[in-house]
Amino acid sequence: MEECVNDDCNCMVYKVFCQQDTTVRPYQQKAAEFCSTLSIQPGGPPGRLASLRTLAIDNAIRGHITSNGMDTSSCIPKYGFWIGLRDGATEGEYFWSDGGALCPFDFRNWAPGEPNNNTKKNTEDGQDCVQLWFRFGHGGLWDDEYCDFRPKGIICEIPDPFCHSKP
């Protein structure tokens, strides 16, 4: 799946992986490390957890997941996929894995009642990482989640140095 994400055609290839191994912890951090090992060519720009900055990219990723049956418990027993959005430094101030902030008027696709920073499973940190949530019929909407409570599927974006602007 390829998507041109900026007017200057900062092209990304998106890769979606089923749930990570339950022994590879901390879960979200290890997912980010896994994405950084991916590149289009040896020595090329490394990947990172995906930044879903537009409705088109968000819809394309969720559509790919559902049309390929990856939203089922056989792929994601823990009901979600890590994306590259988190608010670990300051609660409520979200940043993408590329360093850009989620600003007040930016695209967002939160599930109803999210983000809520639930602290039931981690009273100290709460929920600082974001997943595409496929549990309880949420269809891949965004949900803040504990960074190391449940393993997830992984969505990586990899810069494509061979991408060219489309006419």
Secondary structure as UniProt FT lines:
FT   STRAND          2..4
FT   TURN            7..8
FT   STRAND          11..17
FT   TURN            22..23
FT   HELIX           27..35
FT   TURN            36..37
FT   TURN            42..43
FT   STRAND          48..49
FT   HELIX           55..67
FT   TURN            68..71
FT   TURN            73..75
FT   TURN            77..78
FT   STRAND          80..86
FT   TURN            91..92
FT   STRAND          95..96
FT   TURN            97..98
FT   TURN            104..105
FT   TURN            112..113
FT   TURN            123..125
FT   STRAND          129..133
FT   HELIX           135..137
FT   TURN            139..140
FT   STRAND          141..145
FT   TURN            147..149
FT   STRAND          153..159
FT   TURN            161..162
//
